[in-house]
């Protein structure tokens, strides 16, 4: 039996982003994965990007209902039209065929991390590279294949770093921002890691994506982008993201 979806309803009125007497429409249903500190059921306000999404929708007078799901399930159910959109996702050709993308929510860097004691250059044959389920393999698959390494695919980035600390994987392919957050407790118990300076390191941007099967997909993106532009100009975006943005 599948676990019940975890849902967080966020109303614009609750944070004073609409007038007290302004009626709100039915909350917009969105799906999100666990990607702290950017998204997460246990993160304050559902995570930094959930707060950004809320604020952008609030400028349009809309509330949001975010359901936190395993990445693949959230993606599949959004693609089928059960949710209006999902986030945070990076662009790839497969997704672009089925989804429309918002303006960028946040820029990040994806790197291959190993233990601090890892000797460079790494001899990758038969070594495990950890990439969580639901995360795109587009940039890493050829690297793993050509070096005769193998993939390990647990549920979350946090699980990947636990496996790294235990010596069960040799590297973790992950966001700098997320790695910093999810390794806090592990670093307190002795984990030390570093970027391995491989050519798979790259910059990414995260987006809200809306399935093309949605009857007003283009309109959803247009309204959301208008809200996102508004909160960037007003300073709300910077206030939410804090030190993560210049």
N, C-alpha and C positions, 0 to 999 in steps of 0.2 A: 504494500500500500504506500502511495506517495505521501510525503509529509504535506500538511496544509501550507499553502503559500503564506508568506509573511507580508503583511500589508501595512503601509504607513500613509495615512491620509493627511495631506498638508494643505491647509486653507490659507489663501492670501490674506483674508481678514484677520487671521490669528496673529499675523506679524505686522499688521497695520499698513499693508501695502495697497489696500483699497479703502474706500470710504466706509464708515461704520454702517451706513444704511444701504450700501450697494448690494443687491442680490447677486449671488454667485450661481453660475450654471453647475450642472453635475460635474464633479471633479473629472479631469482628464485621466484616463487609466494608462499608466506607464509601467514598464518592467525595468528592473535594474539588477545588476549583479553585485556581488560583494567585492569591493575594490577600495578598501580603506586607504587613506582618509577621504577619497573622492566620492565613494558611495558605500553604504553599509547600514543595515538595519540598526546596529548598535551605535553608530556614529551620531554625534550631535546634529540634529536636523536631517538625519539620513545621509550625511556626508556633504562635503563641500560642493560637489557638483549637483547633488540633489537640491541644495539650497539655491544654487544658481538657477536651476531649472524652475524651481518654485517662484523665485523672484521674477524671472522672465515671463512666466505665465501670469503672474499677479498683475503685471502692467497691462495685461489684456483682460483683467477681471476674472481670471480662471483659477480655480483650485486644482490640485493634482492629487491623484491616488497612486502611490508607488508601491508595487509589489516586488519584493526581493526574492529572486529565484535563482537556482543554478543557471549558469550562463547559457548552456545549450537549450534548456527548457524555455527560458525567457526569450531567447532569440526565436525559437521555433514558434512559440505561441504569439509573438508579435508578428512574425512573418505571415501567419495565418489570419491575422486581423483581430485577434482577441484583445490585444493592447494597441493603443494608438501609436505608441513608439517605445523605444528602449534606448538605454544609454549606460555607460559611455562606450562608444565603439570607434575603432579606427577604420579608415577606408581600405577596402580591397576590391578587386574587380568583381568577385563573386557577389559581395553585398551590394555593390553599386548597380548590379543588374536587377535587384529586387527591392531596393530601398532608396528613398530620397534622404539626403543629408542636410542637417542644419548648418549654420555657420559654426566655426570651431568653438568648443566650450573651454578648452584648455590645451596647452602644448606641454609635452613631456618628452622624456628620453627613455628608450628601452635599451637595456644593456645586458650583457652576459656576465653574471657574477659568480665568483668562486671564493673559496676560503682564502683568508689572508696569506696562508702558508703555501698556496698553490704555486708551483714552479712554472715559469714561462720560458719558452712557449709550451703550451699544453699538447701532449700526445693524446689525441682524442679517441683513438680506436677502442671500442667496447666500453667507453665511458658514458655515463648517463647525463643527459641534459634535461632539466625539469621545466616543463611548460604546463600550466594548469589547464584542465579541461575547459573547453569553450573559448580559449584564447587562440587567435589566428596563428597558424603555422607558416604563413606565406613567406616570412622573412627568414625563418630558422630551419625549415625542412631540408633545403638543399645543403646547408652547412652541415647538418647532422649526417645526411646521407653520404656526402662526399668524403667525410672524415671517418666513416664507419663507426660513428657513435650511435647511441640509441636514445629514444625519448622515454621519459617518465612523466605520467600525466595524472597527478592527484587533483583534488577538488579545488584547491586555492593556492595563491602565492605563498601564504603563510605555511601551508603544508610543505611546499617546495623547500623553503628555508629550513624547516625542521629536518627534512631529509638531508639537506646539505650539512647541517650541524652533526648529524648522525653518521655522515660519511657514506650514505646510500646513493647519493647523486654527486656528480662532480661540478655541476654548474646549474645556475638558475637563470632563466631568461625572463626579465621582469622590468617593470617601470621603476625608475629611480625613486619617484615620489611614493609609490606603494611599498617598495622595499624598505625605505626608511621607516614607514609606519608599522608594518607588520613584523619587523624584526626587533622591536624595542625590548620585549621581554626576553627574546633569545639573546640579544646582546648583553643583557643584564646577567645572563648565565654563561657568558663566555664566547658567544658567536662573534667572529671577526671575519668580514668578507670584503672583497674588492672587485672592481671591474676587471675583466680579463683582457680588455683592449682588443677584442676580435672585431672583424669587419661586419658582423651582424648588428653592432650597435647602431641605432638610428633614432632620429627625431620623429615624433608622432603628434597628431592632434586628435582629440576626442570629440565625438559628435553625438547629438541626439539623432536617431534614425527612425524614419516612418515608412512602413511598407507601402509599396505602390498599389497594393490591393485596397488600401483605405480609400473611400470614395472622395475624400477631399485632402489627399496627401499633400499636394502642392500648397493648398491653403493653410494646412497645419504648419508646414515649414515656414511659410511666409509670416504668419502671425507670431510664431515662436521667435523667428529671427528679429522681428520688430521689437519684441520684448527684450531680447538679448542685447540689441543695440542700445536700447533705452537704459538698461542697468549698467552698461559699460560707460555710457556718457555721464550718467548721474553719480558714478562712484560707488554704487551698490556692489558691483562685481568685485572691485578692488577690496572693498570692506570685507566681503565674504572670503575671498581667496587669500587675503593677507600677504604673508611673506613669500607665497608661492608664485606671485606675479610681480614684475618690476613696477 
